[in-house]
């Protein structure tokens, strides 16, 4: 294991983002195999447009830092709009999702999972369609999902 490291956001390994409909890209820049981390995964994600958010949950806490753009984080009744410079916290085990609220501007995020250094241990689970439809149907007006045009 080495000491401090400067890690460019483009360094790392691409994460499998196929569950997100192929619209998002993410480089994992810190995890166990890459940097020897036992309790932390950090990724740098970006995308231009999200036709509909993928609601999901996992076994680890998640913190998202919005680097640029504006996005909407959907949760179990606690939907929030976040812009560059904001942090959003999603507790382990709760359904949540994110989409780009500014389809003309790319959104860039730093995504951090705590408690593990292995992606396989995050425990990603996609929300059942009927529950996802209920969340999306009951959004406040200012959080209407972006449509692809």
N, CA, C and O atoms as a GROMACS GRO file, in nm:
protein
  596
    1UNK      N    1   0.084  -0.118   0.000
    1UNK     CA    2   0.000   0.000   0.000
    1UNK      C    3   0.089   0.124   0.000
    1UNK      O    4   0.193   0.128   0.065
    2UNK      N    5   0.047   0.225  -0.073
    2UNK     CA    6   0.123   0.348  -0.080
    2UNK      C    7   0.056   0.456   0.004
    2UNK      O    8  -0.053   0.436   0.057
    3UNK      N    9   0.123   0.569   0.016
    3UNK     CA   10   0.068   0.682   0.090
    3UNK      C   11  -0.027   0.763   0.005
    3UNK      O   12  -0.100   0.709  -0.078
    4UNK      N   13  -0.025   0.892   0.026
    4UNK     CA   14  -0.114   0.981  -0.049
    4UNK      C   15  -0.089   0.969  -0.198
    4UNK      O   16   0.023   0.946  -0.243
    5UNK      N   17  -0.196   0.986  -0.274
    5UNK     CA   18  -0.186   0.977  -0.420
    5UNK      C   19  -0.272   1.085  -0.484
    5UNK      O   20  -0.384   1.111  -0.440
    6UNK      N   21  -0.219   1.148  -0.586
    6UNK     CA   22  -0.300   1.235  -0.671
    6UNK      C   23  -0.361   1.145  -0.778
    6UNK      O   24  -0.289   1.070  -0.844
    7UNK      N   25  -0.493   1.152  -0.793
    7UNK     CA   26  -0.561   1.064  -0.887
    7UNK      C   27  -0.642   1.149  -0.984
    7UNK      O   28  -0.742   1.209  -0.943
    8UNK      N   29  -0.604   1.155  -1.111
    8UNK     CA   30  -0.686   1.228  -1.209
    8UNK      C   31  -0.824   1.163  -1.221
    8UNK      O   32  -0.837   1.041  -1.209
    9UNK      N   33  -0.926   1.245  -1.246
    9UNK     CA   34  -1.062   1.191  -1.254
    9UNK      C   35  -1.079   1.091  -1.367
    9UNK      O   36  -1.171   1.008  -1.363
   10UNK      N   37  -0.993   1.096  -1.467
   10UNK     CA   38  -1.003   1.002  -1.578
   10UNK      C   39  -0.925   0.874  -1.553
   10UNK      O   40  -0.932   0.780  -1.632
   11UNK      N   41  -0.850   0.870  -1.443
   11UNK     CA   42  -0.776   0.748  -1.408
   11UNK      C   43  -0.874   0.649  -1.346
   11UNK      O   44  -0.980   0.688  -1.297
   12UNK      N   45  -0.838   0.526  -1.348
   12UNK     CA   46  -0.924   0.426  -1.286
   12UNK      C   47  -0.981   0.330  -1.386
   12UNK      O   48  -0.930   0.316  -1.498
   13UNK      N   49  -1.087   0.263  -1.345
   13UNK     CA   50  -1.149   0.162  -1.428
   13UNK      C   51  -1.294   0.198  -1.454
   13UNK      O   52  -1.364   0.242  -1.362
   14UNK      N   53  -1.342   0.181  -1.578
   14UNK     CA   54  -1.483   0.208  -1.606
   14UNK      C   55  -1.572   0.112  -1.526
   14UNK      O   56  -1.544  -0.008  -1.519
   15UNK      N   57  -1.677   0.165  -1.466
   15UNK     CA   58  -1.774   0.082  -1.395
   15UNK      C   59  -1.882   0.039  -1.493
   15UNK      O   60  -1.911   0.109  -1.590
   16UNK      N   61  -1.941  -0.076  -1.468
   16UNK     CA   62  -2.051  -0.124  -1.550
   16UNK      C   63  -2.175  -0.042  -1.517
   16UNK      O   64  -2.233  -0.057  -1.410
   17UNK      N   65  -2.215   0.044  -1.608
   17UNK     CA   66  -2.331   0.130  -1.588
   17UNK      C   67  -2.450   0.086  -1.673
   17UNK      O   68  -2.541   0.165  -1.695
   18UNK      N   69  -2.450  -0.037  -1.720
   18UNK     CA   70  -2.555  -0.085  -1.810
   18UNK      C   71  -2.693  -0.080  -1.743
   18UNK      O   72  -2.794  -0.063  -1.812
   19UNK      N   73  -2.698  -0.094  -1.612
   19UNK     CA   74  -2.827  -0.085  -1.543
   19UNK      C   75  -2.889   0.053  -1.555
   19UNK      O   76  -3.010   0.068  -1.535
   20UNK      N   77  -2.808   0.153  -1.587
   20UNK     CA   78  -2.858   0.290  -1.600
   20UNK      C   79  -2.893   0.324  -1.744
   20UNK      O   80  -2.897   0.441  -1.780
   21UNK      N   81  -2.918   0.224  -1.826
   21UNK     CA   82  -2.963   0.246  -1.963
   21UNK      C   83  -2.856   0.295  -2.057
   21UNK      O   84  -2.888   0.342  -2.167
   22UNK      N   85  -2.730   0.286  -2.018
   22UNK     CA   86  -2.622   0.327  -2.106
   22UNK      C   87  -2.604   0.477  -2.120
   22UNK      O   88  -2.527   0.522  -2.205
   23UNK      N   89  -2.674   0.556  -2.036
   23UNK     CA   90  -2.663   0.702  -2.049
   23UNK      C   91  -2.556   0.760  -1.958
   23UNK      O   92  -2.512   0.873  -1.979
   24UNK      N   93  -2.512   0.684  -1.858
   24UNK     CA   94  -2.413   0.735  -1.764
   24UNK      C   95  -2.280   0.666  -1.784
   24UNK      O   96  -2.273   0.550  -1.827
   25UNK      N   97  -2.174   0.739  -1.753
   25UNK     CA   98  -2.039   0.684  -1.756
   25UNK      C   99  -1.978   0.707  -1.618
   25UNK      O  100  -2.000   0.812  -1.557
   26UNK      N  101  -1.902   0.610  -1.569
   26UNK     CA  102  -1.840   0.626  -1.439
   26UNK      C  103  -1.703   0.559  -1.438
   26UNK      O  104  -1.690   0.444  -1.480
   27UNK      N  105  -1.604   0.630  -1.391
   27UNK     CA  106  -1.472   0.573  -1.365
   27UNK      C  107  -1.457   0.554  -1.215
   27UNK      O  108  -1.474   0.649  -1.138
   28UNK      N  109  -1.426   0.433  -1.174
   28UNK     CA  110  -1.396   0.407  -1.033
   28UNK      C  111  -1.250   0.445  -1.013
   28UNK      O  112  -1.161   0.388  -1.077
   29UNK      N  113  -1.224   0.540  -0.924
   29UNK     CA  114  -1.087   0.589  -0.906
   29UNK      C  115  -1.024   0.541  -0.775
   29UNK      O  116  -0.902   0.543  -0.760
   30UNK      N  117  -1.108   0.500  -0.680
   30UNK     CA  118  -1.056   0.444  -0.555
   30UNK      C  119  -1.143   0.323  -0.518
   30UNK      O  120  -1.265   0.332  -0.514
   31UNK      N  121  -1.077   0.211  -0.493
   31UNK     CA  122  -1.141   0.091  -0.437
   31UNK      C  123  -1.029  -0.002  -0.391
   31UNK      O  124  -0.911   0.034  -0.398
   32UNK      N  125  -1.066  -0.119  -0.346
   32UNK     CA  126  -0.965  -0.213  -0.298
   32UNK      C  127  -0.864  -0.253  -0.402
   32UNK      O  128  -0.744  -0.237  -0.381
   33UNK      N  129  -0.910  -0.307  -0.518
   33UNK     CA  130  -0.813  -0.352  -0.618
   33UNK      C  131  -0.723  -0.241  -0.674
   33UNK      O  132  -0.606  -0.266  -0.703
   34UNK      N  133  -0.774  -0.120  -0.688
   34UNK     CA  134  -0.694  -0.012  -0.747
   34UNK      C  135  -0.599   0.054  -0.649
   34UNK      O  136  -0.483   0.078  -0.682
   35UNK      N  137  -0.646   0.083  -0.529
   35UNK     CA  138  -0.568   0.165  -0.436
   35UNK      C  139  -0.547   0.100  -0.300
   35UNK      O  140  -0.481   0.157  -0.213
   36UNK      N  141  -0.601  -0.020  -0.280
   36UNK     CA  142  -0.586  -0.086  -0.151
   36UNK      C  143  -0.687  -0.043  -0.046
   36UNK      O  144  -0.671  -0.076   0.071
   37UNK      N  145  -0.792   0.031  -0.086
   37UNK     CA  146  -0.892   0.076   0.010
   37UNK      C  147  -0.977  -0.041   0.058
   37UNK      O  148  -1.024  -0.122  -0.022
   38UNK      N  149  -0.996  -0.048   0.189
   38UNK     CA  150  -1.080  -0.153   0.246
   38UNK      C  151  -1.220  -0.105   0.277
   38UNK      O  152  -1.312  -0.186   0.291
   39UNK      N  153  -1.239   0.027   0.289
   39UNK     CA  154  -1.368   0.078   0.337
   39UNK      C  155  -1.427   0.189   0.251
   39UNK      O  156  -1.520   0.257   0.295
   40UNK      N  157  -1.375   0.210   0.130
   40UNK     CA  158  -1.420   0.324   0.051
   40UNK      C  159  -1.413   0.295  -0.098
   40UNK      O  160  -1.316   0.236  -0.148
   41UNK      N  161  -1.518   0.337  -0.168
   41UNK     CA  162  -1.518   0.334  -0.314
   41UNK      C  163  -1.552   0.475  -0.360
   41UNK      O  164  -1.648   0.535  -0.311
   42UNK      N  165  -1.475   0.528  -0.454
   42UNK     CA  166  -1.501   0.662  -0.509
   42UNK      C  167  -1.505   0.650  -0.660
   42UNK      O  168  -1.417   0.591  -0.722
   43UNK      N  169  -1.608   0.708  -0.718
   43UNK     CA  170  -1.621   0.710  -0.863
   43UNK      C  171  -1.648   0.850  -0.914
   43UNK      O  172  -1.698   0.935  -0.840
   44UNK      N  173  -1.614   0.873  -1.038
   44UNK     CA  174  -1.641   1.001  -1.105
   44UNK      C  175  -1.738   0.970  -1.218
   44UNK      O  176  -1.703   0.900  -1.313
   45UNK      N  177  -1.860   1.022  -1.209
   45UNK     CA  178  -1.966   0.989  -1.306
   45UNK      C  179  -2.011   1.113  -1.381
   45UNK      O  180  -2.006   1.224  -1.328
   46UNK      N  181  -2.054   1.092  -1.506
   46UNK     CA  182  -2.107   1.203  -1.585
   46UNK      C  183  -2.204   1.152  -1.689
   46UNK      O  184  -2.195   1.038  -1.734
   47UNK      N  185  -2.298   1.238  -1.726
   47UNK     CA  186  -2.390   1.209  -1.835
   47UNK      C  187  -2.458   1.336  -1.880
   47UNK      O  188  -2.464   1.435  -1.806
   48UNK      N  189  -2.509   1.333  -2.003
   48UNK     CA  190  -2.573   1.449  -2.062
   48UNK      C  191  -2.722   1.456  -2.030
   48UNK      O  192  -2.772   1.562  -1.994
   49UNK      N  193  -2.791   1.345  -2.043
   49UNK     CA  194  -2.935   1.347  -2.029
   49UNK      C  195  -2.980   1.216  -1.967
   49UNK      O  196  -2.924   1.110  -1.994
   50UNK      N  197  -3.082   1.224  -1.884
   50UNK     CA  198  -3.138   1.104  -1.824
   50UNK      C  199  -3.286   1.103  -1.854
   50UNK      O  200  -3.362   1.179  -1.793
   51UNK      N  201  -3.331   1.020  -1.946
   51UNK     CA  202  -3.474   1.017  -1.978
   51UNK      C  203  -3.560   0.985  -1.856
   51UNK      O  204  -3.668   1.041  -1.840
   52UNK      N  205  -3.513   0.895  -1.770
   52UNK     CA  206  -3.586   0.860  -1.648
   52UNK      C  207  -3.485   0.806  -1.548
   52UNK      O  208  -3.398   0.727  -1.585
   53UNK      N  209  -3.496   0.845  -1.422
   53UNK     CA  210  -3.398   0.797  -1.325
   53UNK      C  211  -3.417   0.649  -1.296
   53UNK      O  212  -3.529   0.598  -1.298
   54UNK      N  213  -3.308   0.580  -1.270
   54UNK     CA  214  -3.314   0.441  -1.227
   54UNK      C  215  -3.315   0.442  -1.074
   54UNK      O  216  -3.217   0.478  -1.010
   55UNK      N  217  -3.428   0.402  -1.018
   55UNK     CA  218  -3.437   0.393  -0.873
   55UNK      C  219  -3.372   0.262  -0.829
   55UNK      O  220  -3.392   0.157  -0.889
   56UNK      N  221  -3.293   0.271  -0.723
   56UNK     CA  222  -3.218   0.156  -0.676
   56UNK      C  223  -3.186   0.174  -0.528
   56UNK      O  224  -3.210   0.279  -0.469
   57UNK      N  225  -3.130   0.070  -0.470
   57UNK     CA  226  -3.078   0.080  -0.333
   57UNK      C  227  -2.957  -0.013  -0.322
   57UNK      O  228  -2.933  -0.097  -0.409
   58UNK      N  229  -2.883   0.006  -0.216
   58UNK     CA  230  -2.766  -0.078  -0.194
   58UNK      C  231  -2.739  -0.088  -0.045
   58UNK      O  232  -2.800  -0.018   0.036
   59UNK      N  233  -2.647  -0.176  -0.010
   59UNK     CA  234  -2.618  -0.208   0.130
   59UNK      C  235  -2.522  -0.110   0.196
   59UNK      O  236  -2.490  -0.126   0.314
   60UNK      N  237  -2.476  -0.010   0.124
   60UNK     CA  238  -2.380   0.086   0.178
   60UNK      C  239  -2.437   0.227   0.170
   60UNK      O  240  -2.521   0.256   0.085
   61UNK      N  241  -2.391   0.314   0.258
   61UNK     CA  242  -2.423   0.456   0.248
   61UNK      C  243  -2.360   0.512   0.121
   61UNK      O  244  -2.258   0.462   0.074
   62UNK      N  245  -2.422   0.616   0.066
   62UNK     CA  246  -2.369   0.681  -0.053
   62UNK      C  247  -2.371   0.832  -0.033
   62UNK      O  248  -2.469   0.888   0.016
   63UNK      N  249  -2.263   0.897  -0.070
   63UNK     CA  250  -2.256   1.043  -0.071
   63UNK      C  251  -2.222   1.084  -0.213
   63UNK      O  252  -2.131   1.029  -0.275
   64UNK      N  253  -2.296   1.181  -0.265
   64UNK     CA  254  -2.272   1.233  -0.399
   64UNK      C  255  -2.234   1.380  -0.386
   64UNK      O  256  -2.302   1.456  -0.316
   65UNK      N  257  -2.128   1.419  -0.453
   65UNK     CA  258  -2.088   1.560  -0.462
   65UNK      C  259  -2.109   1.603  -0.606
   65UNK      O  260  -2.056   1.541  -0.699
   66UNK      N  261  -2.188   1.709  -0.626
   66UNK     CA  262  -2.215   1.759  -0.761
   66UNK      C  263  -2.102   1.853  -0.802
   66UNK      O  264  -2.086   1.961  -0.746
   67UNK      N  265  -2.025   1.810  -0.901
   67UNK     CA  266  -1.911   1.888  -0.950
   67UNK      C  267  -1.959   1.997  -1.044
   67UNK      O  268  -1.918   2.113  -1.032
   68UNK      N  269  -2.047   1.961  -1.138
   68UNK     CA  270  -2.102   2.060  -1.232
   68UNK      C  271  -2.241   2.017  -1.276
   68UNK      O  272  -2.277   1.899  -1.267
   69UNK      N  273  -2.318   2.113  -1.322
   69UNK     CA  274  -2.454   2.086  -1.365
   69UNK      C  275  -2.551   2.089  -1.249
   69UNK      O  276  -2.520   2.136  -1.140
   70UNK      N  277  -2.669   2.036  -1.275
   70UNK     CA  278  -2.775   2.031  -1.174
   70UNK      C  279  -2.848   1.898  -1.191
   70UNK      O  280  -2.874   1.854  -1.302
   71UNK      N  281  -2.880   1.835  -1.080
   71UNK     CA  282  -2.947   1.705  -1.086
   71UNK      C  283  -3.054   1.698  -0.979
   71UNK      O  284  -3.057   1.778  -0.885
   72UNK      N  285  -3.141   1.600  -0.994
   72UNK     CA  286  -3.245   1.576  -0.897
   72UNK      C  287  -3.221   1.438  -0.838
   72UNK      O  288  -3.204   1.340  -0.910
   73UNK      N  289  -3.221   1.432  -0.705
   73UNK     CA  290  -3.206   1.306  -0.634
   73UNK      C  291  -3.342   1.270  -0.577
   73UNK      O  292  -3.400   1.345  -0.498
   74UNK      N  293  -3.393   1.156  -0.618
   74UNK     CA  294  -3.521   1.108  -0.572
   74UNK      C  295  -3.499   1.012  -0.457
   74UNK      O  296  -3.406   0.932  -0.460
   75UNK      N  297  -3.584   1.020  -0.356
   75UNK     CA  298  -3.574   0.929  -0.243
   75UNK      C  299  -3.711   0.885  -0.198
   75UNK      O  300  -3.811   0.912  -0.265
   76UNK      N  301  -3.715   0.818  -0.087
   76UNK     CA  302  -3.842   0.771  -0.032
   76UNK      C  303  -3.914   0.890   0.031
   76UNK      O  304  -3.918   0.904   0.153
   77UNK      N  305  -3.971   0.975  -0.054
   77UNK     CA  306  -4.046   1.091  -0.009
   77UNK      C  307  -3.963   1.214   0.019
   77UNK      O  308  -4.017   1.315   0.065
   78UNK      N  309  -3.833   1.210  -0.007
   78UNK     CA  310  -3.747   1.324   0.023
   78UNK      C  311  -3.664   1.363  -0.099
   78UNK      O  312  -3.541   1.356  -0.098
   79UNK      N  313  -3.734   1.404  -0.203
   79UNK     CA  314  -3.668   1.442  -0.328
   79UNK      C  315  -3.599   1.578  -0.313
   79UNK      O  316  -3.655   1.670  -0.254
   80UNK      N  317  -3.476   1.588  -0.367
   80UNK     CA  318  -3.404   1.715  -0.357
   80UNK      C  319  -3.338   1.749  -0.491
   80UNK      O  320  -3.296   1.661  -0.566
   81UNK      N  321  -3.330   1.878  -0.518
   81UNK     CA  322  -3.258   1.928  -0.634
   81UNK      C  323  -3.121   1.973  -0.584
   81UNK      O  324  -3.111   2.041  -0.482
   82UNK      N  325  -3.016   1.935  -0.657
   82UNK     CA  326  -2.880   1.968  -0.614
   82UNK      C  327  -2.804   2.030  -0.731
   82UNK      O  328  -2.824   1.991  -0.846
   83UNK      N  329  -2.718   2.126  -0.700
   83UNK     CA  330  -2.640   2.193  -0.804
   83UNK      C  331  -2.491   2.184  -0.768
   83UNK      O  332  -2.455   2.137  -0.660
   84UNK      N  333  -2.408   2.230  -0.859
   84UNK     CA  334  -2.263   2.226  -0.838
   84UNK      C  335  -2.228   2.280  -0.700
   84UNK      O  336  -2.274   2.388  -0.660
   85UNK      N  337  -2.148   2.205  -0.626
   85UNK     CA  338  -2.105   2.242  -0.493
   85UNK      C  339  -2.187   2.178  -0.382
   85UNK      O  340  -2.150   2.187  -0.265
   86UNK      N  341  -2.299   2.113  -0.417
   86UNK     CA  342  -2.384   2.048  -0.316
   86UNK      C  343  -2.343   1.903  -0.294
   86UNK      O  344  -2.290   1.837  -0.383
   87UNK      N  345  -2.369   1.855  -0.173
   87UNK     CA  346  -2.357   1.714  -0.138
   87UNK      C  347  -2.498   1.657  -0.118
   87UNK      O  348  -2.588   1.728  -0.075
   88UNK      N  349  -2.516   1.530  -0.151
   88UNK     CA  350  -2.641   1.460  -0.122
   88UNK      C  351  -2.605   1.328  -0.056
   88UNK      O  352  -2.515   1.257  -0.102
   89UNK      N  353  -2.675   1.295   0.052
   89UNK     CA  354  -2.650   1.171   0.126
   89UNK      C  355  -2.768   1.077   0.105
   89UNK      O  356  -2.883   1.117   0.122
   90UNK      N  357  -2.740   0.952   0.069
   90UNK     CA  358  -2.841   0.847   0.057
   90UNK      C  359  -2.805   0.733   0.152
   90UNK      O  360  -2.705   0.665   0.131
   91UNK      N  361  -2.885   0.713   0.258
   91UNK     CA  362  -2.853   0.607   0.353
   91UNK      C  363  -2.866   0.468   0.291
   91UNK      O  364  -2.942   0.448   0.197
   92UNK      N  365  -2.792   0.374   0.344
   92UNK     CA  366  -2.798   0.235   0.299
   92UNK      C  367  -2.940   0.183   0.311
   92UNK      O  368  -3.011   0.213   0.407
   93UNK      N  369  -2.981   0.103   0.212
   93UNK     CA  370  -3.109   0.035   0.217
   93UNK      C  371  -3.229   0.115   0.171
   93UNK      O  372  -3.339   0.060   0.164
   94UNK      N  373  -3.214   0.243   0.140
   94UNK     CA  374  -3.328   0.326   0.096
   94UNK      C  375  -3.329   0.340  -0.055
   94UNK      O  376  -3.224   0.355  -0.117
   95UNK      N  377  -3.448   0.334  -0.114
   95UNK     CA  378  -3.462   0.354  -0.258
   95UNK      C  379  -3.427   0.497  -0.292
   95UNK      O  380  -3.470   0.590  -0.224
   96UNK      N  381  -3.349   0.515  -0.397
   96UNK     CA  382  -3.313   0.649  -0.442
   96UNK      C  383  -3.268   0.641  -0.589
   96UNK      O  384  -3.246   0.533  -0.642
   97UNK      N  385  -3.256   0.756  -0.651
   97UNK     CA  386  -3.210   0.764  -0.789
   97UNK      C  387  -3.173   0.907  -0.821
   97UNK      O  388  -3.197   0.998  -0.741
   98UNK      N  389  -3.117   0.927  -0.937
   98UNK     CA  390  -3.072   1.061  -0.976
   98UNK      C  391  -3.093   1.078  -1.126
   98UNK      O  392  -3.081   0.982  -1.203
   99UNK      N  393  -3.124   1.201  -1.167
   99UNK     CA  394  -3.124   1.232  -1.310
   99UNK      C  395  -3.076   1.374  -1.332
   99UNK      O  396  -3.077   1.457  -1.241
  100UNK      N  397  -3.033   1.400  -1.453
  100UNK     CA  398  -2.982   1.532  -1.491
  100UNK      C  399  -3.100   1.627  -1.507
  100UNK      O  400  -3.188   1.604  -1.590
  101UNK      N  401  -3.103   1.733  -1.429
  101UNK     CA  402  -3.212   1.830  -1.434
  101UNK      C  403  -3.189   1.937  -1.540
  101UNK      O  404  -3.277   2.019  -1.563
  102UNK      N  405  -3.074   1.938  -1.604
  102UNK     CA  406  -3.041   2.036  -1.707
  102UNK      C  407  -2.995   1.962  -1.832
  102UNK      O  408  -2.875   1.944  -1.851
  103UNK      N  409  -3.088   1.920  -1.917
  103UNK     CA  410  -3.050   1.835  -2.030
  103UNK      C  411  -2.954   1.900  -2.129
  103UNK      O  412  -2.893   1.831  -2.210
  104UNK      N  413  -2.939   2.033  -2.122
  104UNK     CA  414  -2.845   2.101  -2.212
  104UNK      C  415  -2.704   2.110  -2.155
  104UNK      O  416  -2.612   2.155  -2.223
  105UNK      N  417  -2.687   2.067  -2.029
  105UNK     CA  418  -2.559   2.076  -1.961
  105UNK      C  419  -2.525   1.940  -1.902
  105UNK      O  420  -2.609   1.876  -1.838
  106UNK      N  421  -2.404   1.896  -1.922
  106UNK     CA  422  -2.360   1.770  -1.865
  106UNK      C  423  -2.353   1.780  -1.713
  106UNK      O  424  -2.307   1.881  -1.660
  107UNK      N  425  -2.400   1.678  -1.644
  107UNK     CA  426  -2.386   1.673  -1.499
  107UNK      C  427  -2.265   1.584  -1.466
  107UNK      O  428  -2.246   1.480  -1.528
  108UNK      N  429  -2.186   1.628  -1.370
  108UNK     CA  430  -2.069   1.554  -1.326
  108UNK      C  431  -2.077   1.536  -1.175
  108UNK      O  432  -2.102   1.632  -1.102
  109UNK      N  433  -2.055   1.413  -1.130
  109UNK     CA  434  -2.068   1.380  -0.988
  109UNK      C  435  -1.947   1.303  -0.939
  109UNK      O  436  -1.886   1.227  -1.014
  110UNK      N  437  -1.913   1.322  -0.813
  110UNK     CA  438  -1.824   1.231  -0.742
  110UNK      C  439  -1.915   1.148  -0.653
  110UNK      O  440  -1.990   1.202  -0.572
  111UNK      N  441  -1.909   1.017  -0.670
  111UNK     CA  442  -1.995   0.924  -0.596
  111UNK      C  443  -1.908   0.844  -0.500
  111UNK      O  444  -1.807   0.786  -0.540
  112UNK      N  445  -1.948   0.842  -0.373
  112UNK     CA  446  -1.867   0.777  -0.270
  112UNK      C  447  -1.954   0.675  -0.196
  112UNK      O  448  -2.061   0.708  -0.146
  113UNK      N  449  -1.905   0.552  -0.190
  113UNK     CA  450  -1.970   0.447  -0.112
  113UNK      C  451  -1.880   0.415   0.007
  113UNK      O  452  -1.760   0.396  -0.009
  114UNK      N  453  -1.938   0.410   0.126
  114UNK     CA  454  -1.862   0.378   0.245
  114UNK      C  455  -1.886   0.236   0.292
  114UNK      O  456  -1.987   0.175   0.258
  115UNK      N  457  -1.792   0.184   0.369
  115UNK     CA  458  -1.809   0.054   0.432
  115UNK      C  459  -1.748  -0.063   0.357
  115UNK      O  460  -1.743  -0.173   0.412
  116UNK      N  461  -1.703  -0.043   0.235
  116UNK     CA  462  -1.642  -0.151   0.158
  116UNK      C  463  -1.547  -0.093   0.054
  116UNK      O  464  -1.563   0.021   0.010
  117UNK      N  465  -1.451  -0.170   0.016
  117UNK     CA  466  -1.361  -0.132  -0.093
  117UNK      C  467  -1.388  -0.212  -0.219
  117UNK      O  468  -1.317  -0.197  -0.318
  118UNK      N  469  -1.490  -0.299  -0.215
  118UNK     CA  470  -1.521  -0.388  -0.327
  118UNK      C  471  -1.657  -0.356  -0.385
  118UNK      O  472  -1.756  -0.358  -0.312
  119UNK      N  473  -1.665  -0.326  -0.515
  119UNK     CA  474  -1.793  -0.296  -0.579
  119UNK      C  475  -1.895  -0.408  -0.562
  119UNK      O  476  -2.014  -0.382  -0.546
  120UNK      N  477  -1.850  -0.532  -0.564
  120UNK     CA  478  -1.941  -0.646  -0.551
  120UNK      C  479  -2.012  -0.645  -0.415
  120UNK      O  480  -2.120  -0.703  -0.401
  121UNK      N  481  -1.954  -0.579  -0.316
  121UNK     CA  482  -2.013  -0.576  -0.182
  121UNK      C  483  -2.108  -0.458  -0.160
  121UNK      O  484  -2.166  -0.446  -0.052
  122UNK      N  485  -2.124  -0.372  -0.260
  122UNK     CA  486  -2.216  -0.259  -0.248
  122UNK      C  487  -2.359  -0.309  -0.240
  122UNK      O  488  -2.442  -0.247  -0.172
  123UNK      N  489  -2.392  -0.419  -0.308
  123UNK     CA  490  -2.525  -0.478  -0.300
  123UNK      C  491  -2.630  -0.403  -0.379
  123UNK      O  492  -2.741  -0.383  -0.330
  124UNK      N  493  -2.597  -0.360  -0.500
  124UNK     CA  494  -2.690  -0.286  -0.586
  124UNK      C  495  -2.815  -0.368  -0.616
  124UNK      O  496  -2.806  -0.485  -0.654
  125UNK      N  497  -2.932  -0.306  -0.598
  125UNK     CA  498  -3.060  -0.370  -0.630
  125UNK      C  499  -3.150  -0.270  -0.701
  125UNK      O  500  -3.173  -0.160  -0.650
  126UNK      N  501  -3.200  -0.306  -0.817
  126UNK     CA  502  -3.290  -0.218  -0.893
  126UNK      C  503  -3.429  -0.223  -0.830
  126UNK      O  504  -3.476  -0.329  -0.787
  127UNK      N  505  -3.495  -0.108  -0.826
  127UNK     CA  506  -3.629  -0.096  -0.769
  127UNK      C  507  -3.731  -0.171  -0.855
  127UNK      O  508  -3.725  -0.161  -0.978
  128UNK      N  509  -3.824  -0.246  -0.794
  128UNK     CA  510  -3.928  -0.312  -0.872
  128UNK      C  511  -4.008  -0.209  -0.953
  128UNK      O  512  -4.038  -0.101  -0.903
  129UNK      N  513  -4.044  -0.243  -1.078
  129UNK     CA  514  -4.111  -0.146  -1.166
  129UNK      C  515  -4.236  -0.083  -1.107
  129UNK      O  516  -4.258   0.037  -1.124
  130UNK      N  517  -4.319  -0.159  -1.037
  130UNK     CA  518  -4.443  -0.102  -0.983
  130UNK      C  519  -4.415   0.002  -0.875
  130UNK      O  520  -4.487   0.101  -0.866
  131UNK      N  521  -4.313  -0.019  -0.793
  131UNK     CA  522  -4.276   0.079  -0.692
  131UNK      C  523  -4.212   0.201  -0.756
  131UNK      O  524  -4.238   0.314  -0.715
  132UNK      N  525  -4.127   0.180  -0.856
  132UNK     CA  526  -4.065   0.291  -0.928
  132UNK      C  527  -4.171   0.378  -0.994
  132UNK      O  528  -4.162   0.501  -0.990
  133UNK      N  529  -4.273   0.317  -1.055
  133UNK     CA  530  -4.382   0.394  -1.118
  133UNK      C  531  -4.454   0.480  -1.015
  133UNK      O  532  -4.489   0.594  -1.044
  134UNK      N  533  -4.475   0.425  -0.895
  134UNK     CA  534  -4.542   0.501  -0.790
  134UNK      C  535  -4.460   0.624  -0.750
  134UNK      O  536  -4.514   0.734  -0.738
  135UNK      N  537  -4.328   0.605  -0.730
  135UNK     CA  538  -4.242   0.719  -0.696
  135UNK      C  539  -4.246   0.824  -0.806
  135UNK      O  540  -4.260   0.943  -0.777
  136UNK      N  541  -4.236   0.782  -0.930
  136UNK     CA  542  -4.230   0.877  -1.042
  136UNK      C  543  -4.365   0.945  -1.065
  136UNK      O  544  -4.369   1.059  -1.112
  137UNK      N  545  -4.473   0.877  -1.034
  137UNK     CA  546  -4.607   0.934  -1.052
  137UNK      C  547  -4.635   1.042  -0.948
  137UNK      O  548  -4.712   1.134  -0.974
  138UNK      N  549  -4.574   1.034  -0.831
  138UNK     CA  550  -4.603   1.125  -0.721
  138UNK      C  551  -4.496   1.233  -0.700
  138UNK      O  552  -4.480   1.282  -0.589
  139UNK      N  553  -4.425   1.269  -0.806
  139UNK     CA  554  -4.323   1.373  -0.793
  139UNK      C  555  -4.386   1.512  -0.784
  139UNK      O  556  -4.487   1.537  -0.849
  140UNK      N  557  -4.330   1.601  -0.704
  140UNK     CA  558  -4.372   1.741  -0.710
  140UNK      C  559  -4.345   1.797  -0.848
  140UNK      O  560  -4.255   1.750  -0.917
  141UNK      N  561  -4.420   1.898  -0.889
  141UNK     CA  562  -4.407   1.955  -1.024
  141UNK      C  563  -4.264   1.994  -1.058
  141UNK      O  564  -4.219   1.970  -1.170
  142UNK      N  565  -4.192   2.054  -0.964
  142UNK     CA  566  -4.057   2.101  -0.997
  142UNK      C  567  -3.958   1.987  -1.014
  142UNK      O  568  -3.842   2.011  -1.050
  143UNK      N  569  -3.999   1.864  -0.989
  143UNK     CA  570  -3.910   1.750  -1.003
  143UNK      C  571  -3.952   1.658  -1.117
  143UNK      O  572  -3.907   1.544  -1.122
  144UNK      N  573  -4.036   1.704  -1.209
  144UNK     CA  574  -4.077   1.619  -1.320
  144UNK      C  575  -3.955   1.566  -1.393
  144UNK      O  576  -3.863   1.643  -1.424
  145UNK      N  577  -3.952   1.435  -1.421
  145UNK     CA  578  -3.835   1.380  -1.493
  145UNK      C  579  -3.816   1.446  -1.628
  145UNK      O  580  -3.913   1.484  -1.695
  146UNK      N  581  -3.692   1.460  -1.668
  146UNK     CA  582  -3.657   1.515  -1.798
  146UNK      C  583  -3.698   1.414  -1.904
  146UNK      O  584  -3.676   1.294  -1.887
  147UNK      N  585  -3.757   1.460  -2.012
  147UNK     CA  586  -3.791   1.369  -2.121
  147UNK      C  587  -3.687   1.383  -2.230
  147UNK      O  588  -3.622   1.487  -2.243
  148UNK      N  589  -3.672   1.279  -2.309
  148UNK     CA  590  -3.565   1.280  -2.409
  148UNK      C  591  -3.602   1.354  -2.536
  148UNK      O  592  -3.529   1.346  -2.635
  149UNK      N  593  -3.713   1.423  -2.536
  149UNK     CA  594  -3.733   1.513  -2.645
  149UNK      C  595  -3.844   1.489  -2.733
  149UNK      O  596  -3.865   1.565  -2.828
   0.00000   0.00000   0.00000
